[in-house]
């Protein structure tokens, strides 16, 4: 992998992006994070976020020194990435029902409710993912690897090897596998 290429970890909220960031860091990829969002009951091993990513449309300066590093970018913000950079995107997929259950549990833990119905959210997520997939496949500066959350938990070593092949770099596969904690998979819809 070219050291100017930025590794993006993306997906819908609550799809396993924090887990993927943990794996990449364990594997030897430096992460762009700021530690502002602290671990909590919903993500006890941390969120691994960079607050500046949320302002990418107005200020993309964080991308200047991001080559060879991984950074978490929620799927809605992928549209804002500057087109003059190369990206390898690891896109986390997860059952929409599990995402909704996880999001609901997180909001409940924080004493918040968003008032949206699961059916409305499911429809919004599906529309968003369909449009985004089409857009991403049209971008010559973006390569995408889809990684299913449940497959990652079932066979982390196999998935770690897929990631290593996709990124075209040597990773510490055993450390990546050890970063996976199946006990944190609390919202299951099988």
C-alpha positions in Angstrom: 0.0 0.0 0.0 1.2 3.5 -0.9 2.0 5.4 2.3 0.0 8.4 1.0 -3.1 6.2 1.0 -5.6 6.9 3.8 -7.2 3.9 5.4 -10.8 4.6 6.2 -13.0 2.5 8.6 -16.6 3.2 7.8 -20.1 1.9 8.2 -23.4 2.8 9.8 -23.3 3.9 13.4 -23.0 0.8 15.7 -21.8 -1.5 12.8 -18.5 -2.4 14.4 -16.3 0.4 13.2 -14.7 0.8 16.7 -13.8 -2.9 16.7 -12.2 -2.6 13.3 -10.2 0.4 14.5 -9.0 -1.7 17.5 -8.0 -4.5 15.2 -6.0 -2.2 12.8 -4.1 -0.6 15.6 -3.3 -4.0 17.1 -2.2 -5.1 13.7 0.3 -2.2 13.5 -1.5 0.6 11.7 -1.3 4.0 13.4 -4.7 5.6 14.0 -5.8 9.2 13.8 -7.8 9.8 17.0 -8.0 12.5 19.5 -9.5 10.8 22.6 -12.2 13.4 23.0 -15.0 10.7 23.0 -14.1 8.5 25.9 -15.0 4.8 26.4 -18.4 4.2 28.0 -20.7 1.3 28.7 -21.7 1.1 25.0 -18.1 1.0 23.8 -15.9 0.0 26.7 -12.8 -0.2 24.6 -13.3 3.2 23.1 -14.7 4.9 20.0 -11.3 5.7 18.3 -12.6 8.8 16.7 -11.2 12.1 15.4 -13.5 15.0 16.0 -12.2 16.9 13.0 -13.7 14.3 10.6 -17.1 15.7 11.4 -16.1 19.0 9.8 -14.5 17.6 6.7 -16.8 19.4 4.3 -15.6 22.7 5.7 -12.1 21.8 6.6 -10.3 18.7 5.3 -6.9 19.6 6.7 -6.8 16.4 8.8 -6.3 14.5 5.6 -2.9 16.1 4.8 -1.0 14.0 7.3 -3.3 11.0 7.3 -1.4 8.9 4.7 -0.6 5.3 6.0 -2.9 5.8 9.0 -6.4 4.6 9.8 -9.3 6.9 10.7 -12.9 6.3 11.4 -15.4 8.1 9.1 -19.1 7.4 9.6 -20.8 6.4 6.3 -22.7 9.7 5.8 -19.4 11.6 5.8 -17.7 9.6 3.1 -19.3 12.0 0.6 -17.2 14.8 2.1 -13.8 13.2 1.5 -11.5 15.2 -0.8 -11.2 13.6 -4.2 -7.5 14.4 -4.5 -6.5 11.6 -2.1 -6.4 7.8 -2.4 -8.5 5.8 0.1 -8.7 2.2 1.1 -12.1 1.8 2.8 -13.0 -1.0 5.1 -16.7 -0.8 5.3 -18.4 -2.6 8.2 -21.7 -4.2 7.5 -24.1 -5.6 10.1 -27.7 -6.7 10.4 -29.9 -3.6 10.5 -31.8 -5.2 13.3 -28.7 -5.5 15.4 -27.7 -1.9 14.6 -31.1 -0.6 15.6 -31.0 -2.7 18.8 -27.5 -1.5 19.6 -28.3 2.1 18.9 -31.5 1.9 21.1 -29.5 0.3 24.0 -26.8 3.1 23.7 -29.4 5.8 23.7 -31.2 4.2 26.7 -27.9 4.0 28.6 -27.4 7.7 28.0 -31.0 8.5 29.0 -31.9 9.7 25.5 -34.5 8.8 22.9 -34.5 10.0 19.3 -38.2 9.4 18.7 -37.7 7.6 15.4 -39.3 4.3 14.7 -37.2 1.2 13.9 -39.1 0.9 10.6 -38.4 4.5 9.6 -34.7 4.1 10.6 -34.5 0.7 8.7 -35.8 2.4 5.5 -33.5 5.4 5.9 -30.5 3.2 6.4 -31.3 1.0 3.4 -31.8 4.0 1.1 -28.5 5.5 2.3 -26.6 2.3 1.8 -27.9 1.7 -1.7 -27.0 5.3 -2.8 -23.6 5.1 -1.0 -22.6 1.8 -2.6 -23.4 3.2 -6.0 -21.4 6.3 -5.4 -18.4 4.5 -3.9 -18.1 2.1 -6.8 -17.9 5.2 -9.2 -14.9 6.8 -7.3 -11.6 5.9 -8.9 -9.7 7.1 -5.8 -11.5 4.6 -3.5 -11.0 0.9 -3.0 -13.5 -0.8 -0.8 -13.5 -4.0 1.3 -16.8 -5.0 2.9 -16.4 -6.7 6.2 -19.4 -8.3 7.9 -19.6 -7.9 11.6 -20.9 -11.4 12.4 -18.3 -13.0 10.1 -15.6 -11.0 11.9 -16.7 -12.3 15.2 -17.0 -15.9 14.0 -13.7 -16.0 12.2 -11.5 -13.1 13.1 -8.3 -14.7 11.7 -9.8 -15.2 8.3 -11.1 -11.6 8.3 -7.7 -10.3 9.5 -6.0 -12.0 6.5 -8.6 -10.5 4.1 -7.8 -7.1 5.6 -4.0 -7.6 5.3 -4.5 -8.6 1.6 -6.7 -5.6 0.9 -4.3 -3.2 2.5 -1.3 -4.9 0.9 0.9 -4.6 4.0 2.1 -6.9 6.7 -0.1 -6.9 9.8 0.2 -8.6 13.1 -2.6 -11.1 12.5 -2.5 -12.7 16.0 -2.7 -9.3 17.7 -5.7 -8.4 15.5 -7.4 -11.6 16.4 -6.8 -11.0 20.1 -8.4 -7.5 19.8 -11.8 -9.2 19.0 -13.8 -9.6 22.2 -17.0 -11.6 21.4 -18.5 -10.8 24.8 -19.1 -7.3 23.6 -21.5 -8.6 20.9 -24.5 -7.9 23.1 -27.2 -7.1 20.5 -27.8 -10.3 18.5 -30.5 -10.8 15.9 -29.9 -14.2 14.4 
